[in-house]
Amino acid sequence: QTNLKFIIWAGVFCCLIWAGFSQQGGSDCIKANAKSCGECIQAGPNCGWCKKTDFLQEGEPTSARCDDLAALKSKGCPAEDIENPRGSKHVLENREVTNRKIGAAEKLKPEAITQIQPQKLLLKLRVGEPQTISLKFKRAEDYPIDLYYLMDLSYSMKDDLENVKSLGTALMLEMGKITSDFRIGFGSFVEKTVMPYISTTPAKLRNPCTGDQNCTSPFSYKNVLSLTSEGNKFNELVGKQHISGNLDSPEGGFDAIMQVAVCGEQIGWRNVTRLLVFSTDAGFHFAGDGKLGGIVLPNDGKCHLKDNMYTMSHYYDYPSIAHLVQKLSENNIQTIFAVTEEFQAVYKELKNLIPKSAVGTLSSNSSNVIQLIIDAYNSLSSEVILENSKLPKGVTISYKSFCKNGVNDTQEDGRKCSNISIGDEVKFEINVTANECPKKGQNETIKIKPLGFTEEVEINLQFVCECQCQSEGEPNSPACHEGNGTFECGACRCNEGRIGRLCECSTDEVNSEDMDAYCRRENSTEICSNNGECICGQCVCKKRENTNEVYSGKYCECDNFNCDRSNGLICGGNGICKCRVCECFPNFTGSACDCSLDTFPCMASNGQICNGRGTCECGTCNCTDPKFQGPTCETCQTCLGVCAEHKDCVQCRAFKTGEKKETCSQECMHFNVTLVESRDKLPQPGQPDPLSHCKEKDVDDCWFYFTYSVNSNGEASVHVVETPECPSGPDIIPIVAGVVAGIVLIGLALLLIWKLLMIIHDRREFAKFEKEKMNAKWDTGENPIYKSAVTTVVNPKYEGK
């Protein structure tokens, strides 16, 4: 019974929690005030539309069909009538990542090498419902590399040029340890060919250097050698280059980087790893600096190479850093800034703005350039950073990375993994969410790619903005008042100019006073009970601020929040309020469902309801016997206890003694008696039947022990200890001897005390006497009557001679 009660209460509690959560979630769906299924599913991922024709109660608007899924089911909408389209994902292209070792016999083309998987997906997005995709990235061994060396040829780089002239073959040899497919190119830059960047005097245009130095004419950017696999050709062409000169310290390197990035055909870039080595010992000009030379047109980001020379340096301004970042990213170019120690701080700040870039310290004569390139390439290739194209309006994307050694990151750090070696595999989890539907409902495409790599993942986005039942709608349906609307998803979508649940009115009739008569109850002047609006002669009940509270009924006379309450809860939390009347859950009754039909709280300890002396009403005992009280009618202030009540019968049955010894067979045969040897043999608490332990005294002052119990069939059983515990008689001699000895000892003690007190008193008196004796002084004066017989006369003239 205890378990049954617990299960019932737990079930009711869970139902209330479930109902609360479902209503809380459904509030957004209701607040959307959706007029169609499409509007409903865009209100939230948990919103559904009931297309059951007779689902709405009288007075409820069409928007009441849109609610939380659980709420729709609780309102009686069958699962098959609930429109709830979900998003999905489909993999369209899924080639496995390439596993190939350096020196392998097969020679794969760059486009045949796969490092990211899958390659193409289709996502169907419902508003608010994210779709999760997993991407795998694995660095392929022996991946082709294109490296373009862009060098500053201003006069300060004269000694560097000598070391770069032999760079081709040496770099081909070193890079051969990384890849078997390596190509190298070379370009140079100086500055814009206008004042005040260079001197425009004819002599300086022919030779910008001073003294007998033979320098080439200044130029902005020159593509000396397109990408090639011939290292000797690199050495040959670079060896023919000459230093040039300019006037200011910053150089026009950004013009050169822009042309290298956008002139893919002239440079010869392949769809492989693209490296751009930018070597200089000076700073850089950027957007806005062109105004010094009268150049105000922004850089257009297009290729302007003619005969391998940049021809528009005097026409377009330097590119901005953001423009440069965009073009480098679009063309998958990774930049290595090889700069001298003096400008390290400047280019490190620039590196922070350009993804997939690195900075290396160039020696004063570029002698360490090969090791610098190798180190920078290893640094760049060991990190993968995902980047997505521009997202459509209302679409958001989030990343989570699963890198080496169990390192996981989210948000911005979820886009990248570091310390990746060749052959390592990392994974990314990407969530794509649509927060609104496109106005035109067209499909969109986004692309995700690792920065610095040409491979990308194409994701086609389709938006779930309408329900399937909308496509099955019946235009000009007879169900919509003579064809004045389209019947779709269980409701009418009215044609323009029509209104009403069944499109039965035109907009001109809406405010007609004749229509209001249909919205009044008999003998009432209130339109829709003041709880709604009269539209087309029908009441459309208004919505309350609390979306869980609803008006309904033909005249909006019903609601679900004005029922009787108990403990502050509508229907006591044990029922549902319908039209201001509580419909109680099973096992509850009453106007506020506050009367429980459960009899467990009324169960007495003997297993009887209200101890057989009352009735159980709403889980509480109403005692019919006035002598009994308490929650289960077991307390009786004027009644003998169980032990006292059965004492005499137990005595006569077990020991043949007591007041009922003569009438034992008539009055004391209503229970069974069992004799036990000792108190330990008596039944102990814990048995299923109610049990009382008793201790009573007979006329001989002997204690006897027994237990009294009643089983479920009403049969009483008594267990009695067969031997009473009787007190033994007193021993006279020890008592008398003890009394006499006590009297004697008390007398002696008193005498000793008296004697001790007398001794103390005498000693005190003697000490006082001695003290007074010592202090006595006797008077030695003469008797005044006494006269001496001797008279002494002194001669005044006697001088004692």
Beta strands, then each sheet from edge to edge (+ up, - down):
strand 1: 47-50
strand 2: 66-68
strand 3: 82-83
strand 4: 88-93
strand 5: 116-117
strand 6: 120-126
strand 7: 131-138
strand 8: 145-152
strand 9: 182-189
strand 10: 221-228
strand 11: 273-280
strand 12: 305-306
strand 13: 309-310
strand 14: 333-339
strand 15: 357-361
strand 16: 384-388
strand 17: 395-402
strand 18: 408-410
strand 19: 416-417
strand 20: 425-434
strand 21: 444-450
strand 22: 457-464
strand 23: 485-488
strand 24: 491-494
strand 25: 498-499
strand 26: 505-506
strand 27: 532-535
strand 28: 538-541
strand 29: 551-552
strand 30: 558-559
strand 31: 565-566
strand 32: 569-570
strand 33: 575-578
strand 34: 581-584
strand 35: 588-589
strand 36: 595-596
strand 37: 614-617
strand 38: 620-623
strand 39: 628-629
strand 40: 635-636
strand 41: 671-676
strand 42: 691-697
strand 43: 703-710
strand 44: 716-721
sheet 1: 2+ 1- 3+
sheet 2: 4+ 6- 22- 21+ 16- 19+
sheet 3: 5+ 7- 20+ 17- 18+
sheet 4: 10+ 9- 8- 11- 14- 15-
sheet 5: 12+ 13-
sheet 6: 23+ 24-
sheet 7: 25+ 26-
sheet 8: 27+ 28-
sheet 9: 29+ 30-
sheet 10: 31+ 32-
sheet 11: 33+ 34-
sheet 12: 35+ 36-
sheet 13: 37+ 38-
sheet 14: 39+ 40-
sheet 15: 41+ 44+ 43- 42+
end
